[in-house]
């Protein structure tokens, strides 16, 4: 059984259709990234799977239950890290990191030991620091600590690194990779395509309420077999030749031209494929 199974999912608001027949399977232990522009139906789909929003039609099964009617026991099996506001809410800003994590741990029947979670998210040195004194990146790590302290089987991460500097994002990726290594199923929404490429086993692209492509980051939209471009420099200047057989072309060039300066072989990036799928010029 998959961790998530969705068939014919629809959500409408009066005359506006936000989700239009989504089908989706996410395996246990998989990191799945859902990509799409603003207004594509990404957040609505995830909110339905989290049990926060009612669907208009279709079927959805999350950890073996319908998220629209599942109870408290089911909710204790999932973790959620919101995009804005965060789990580390402003009204808890006077608490320390340790107090916040212990407080959340009390809501779950089989929570992790709070000190272990604080260490895993890299906040051991800040355990006695009040939340209001944490930096943005540190507070985001606290958000994750609160999301995982209940030992979730499934973790939803909504735009987890928005506003991070490059170094903080890399450290956060290491944290998410470590959670995946423990077997946690992770559903990630992000606007950063390099983040999806670094973390996800599979990605899905949603636009206008429909999933238009699924696959690994390397193969999405036929990326692995797309036309390559071979570039090099010689005495005649720079060259860029599109080809479906780059290995054969390079062998021919090596035979006929000898050493080639600046030789590279490139295929469309994940960003190129993504923009093509959502109908935007690259």
N, C-alpha and C positions, 0 to 999 in steps of 0.2 A: 504494500500500500504506500502511495506517495504521501508526503507530508501535506501537500496541497493539491487538490483536484478541483478544477473549475470547468463548467460546461455551460455555454450559452449565457454568460453573465450579462445582464442588462441593468442599467440604472438611468432613470429619466427624471428630470425636474420640469414639470409642466410640459412645455414644447421642446425642451432642450434634452438631447440624449448625450449623457456623459460617458457611458460605457455601453458598447454596442456589440454584444455577442462574443465576449472574450472566452476563449478556451485556454486552459493553462494546467500544466503538470509540473510540480516541483518535488524532487526526490528528497528523502530523508538524508540529512548531512550535506546537502547541496548549498552552494552560495549562488543565489540567483539575483541578477541585477535587472531591474525594470527601468528602461530608458524611455524618455519621451519629452516633447516640449511642454511648456506650461499649457494647461487646458486640454491635454491629450486624454485625460481619464486615468492617469497614473495614480494620483493620490486617492481618487474615489475607489478604484479597484482595491488598493491596499487597505483602505478604511473598511471596506466590506469584509475583507479577509480577517481583519483584526476584530471584527464584531462591533465596530463603532458606527456603522452605517448599514441601513437595510437595503437590500437589492430589490429591484423592481421585478426581475424575472431571472430564471436560470438556476443552476445548481452550484453549490460551493461546499466543499468538505475540507476542513483544516484540522489536522491531527485526529482524523476520524470522526469529527463532529461538524454540524452545521453552525458556522460562527454567528448566524442570526438568532439562534436559540440556545447556544451552549451556555452552560452555567459557570459557577465560580471555580469548580475544579478544573475545567478546561482553561479558564483564564490564568490559572496559576501555572500552566504549562507553556505560556507564551511570554515573551518580553518585548517591550516596545520602547524605542528611543525616538522621540518626536523631533521634528525639524526646528520648530520655534517654541519658545517658552521653556522647553526641556523638562525632564523629570525633576531636575534640581530647581524647583520653583522659587520665585522671589520670596514667598511667604515662609520659606524654610531657610532663608539666607543667613539667619543668626545661628543655625546649627553648625556643628563641625562636620567635616567629611565623615568621620566615624559615626557620629550620631545619626546622620542622614541615612547611611547604609544600614545601620542596625535597625532603624525605624522601618525601613522598607522590608528588611528581612523578616520582620515579625508578621507580615501579611501572608507569608507563604508556608506551606506545610513542610517543605524539605529544602530550605534555603541553604546556600553556601555560608560558610563562616565569614562574617563581614571583613575581618582582617585579611583573609585570603583574597577576597574580591578586590579590596583596596590595593593590595599589592599587585594583582594581575593587571589592573588598569594604570599602574604607574603612579599611584598617589600615596604611597606609604609615607613619604616625607611630609605630606600635607594632611595626614589623618586627623590632626587636632586643629587644623586651620578652619576658620568659619567660611562657609560657602561664599559669602559676599566678598571675601578677600581673594578668591581664586581668579586666575586669568581665564580668558574665554576657552582656551584649549583644555585647561584643567577642569573647568566646569563641564565641558563636553565629555571628558573622561568620567566624571562623576555621573553624568547622564547614563553612560554605558554601564557603570557599576550598578546603578539602581535598576537598569534594565535586565541585568544578568544575575543579580543576587538571588532571585528565586529559582535558579537552576533551570532556565527555560529550555525546552526542546526546540523551540522555534523563536527566532529573534527578528523583529522588524526594525530596520534602520532607515529613517527618512532623512535624506540629505545630511549624513552625519558629519561631513567635514566642511560645510559651507562656512566661509569666513576664516578658514585656517590658513596659516602661511605654509609654504611647501614643506618645511621641516616637520611641523606639527602634523601635517597630513600623512607623511611617511610613517611617523611613529604610530599614528592611529591605524594605518593599514596593517602594521605589524600586530597590533592588538586584535583586529578583526580576524586576521589570518590565524592567530592563536586560538580564538574561539572556534573557528571552523575546524581546526585540528582536533578539538575536543569532541567533534561530531555534532555541533549545533547547526541546525538548518538556519540559513540567514537569507532574508529577503531584503535587498538593498535598493533604494531609489536614489539616484544621483544624476546631476547634470555634468559631472566630470567623467569624460569617457576614459581617461587614463586610469581613473579609480576603478571603473568597471572592468577594464582590461587587466588590472593588477589583482583584483580580488575575486572576480566571478568565475565560476565553472561554466555557467551559461548566462546569456543575456536575452532579454526580450525587448522589442521596440514596439511601443504603443503610440498610435496617432489617430486622432478623431475617434477615440473610443474603441479602436480595434488593434489587436496584435498583428503587426504586419511582417514580423520576422522573429525567429528564435534560433539560437545556436551558440556555440562557444565563441568567445571573442575573436578567435582566429578564423572561424569559418562563417561567421554571420554574413548573410546576404551574398554568399558565394565568394567571400573575400579571399579564401585560400587559393581559388582557381582563377581569380580575376587576372586580367592582362597585366603583366609586369612591365616596368620601364627599366631598361639597362642604360646607365649613364657612364661616360668615361671622357677623358681628355687625351688628345694626341696633337701632333704638329699641325693638324688642320683645325684645331679648336675643340670646343665642347660638343658632345653628341648625346642625344637622348632618343632611344629607339624602343617603342612599345612592341611587346612580343608575348606570345603564349608559351614559348619554349625558351626561357632565358638561359638554361644550361647549355642548350645546343648553340645559341648565339654566342655565348662566352667562349665556348670551345672553338668556334669558327674564328672569332676575333683573336684568340690566343695563337692560332695557327697562322693567320694571315697578317697580323699586326704586331705580334710579340707583346711586350710589356705595355699595359694600359694604366695610365695615371687616373686616380680618383674613381676606380671602377665601383659602381654600386648597382644593386638590384632592389627595386622597391615595388610593392603592391599597394593598392588603396589602403589607407589607414582606417581604423575603426571609425574615426570622425567622418571620413569621406563616405563610407558605407551608410553610416547613421544619417547624414544629411541627405543622401540620395533616398533613403527609405522614408524620411518624413517630408520629402518634397522640397527641400531647401537647397539652394545652390551652394556648392563647396567653395 
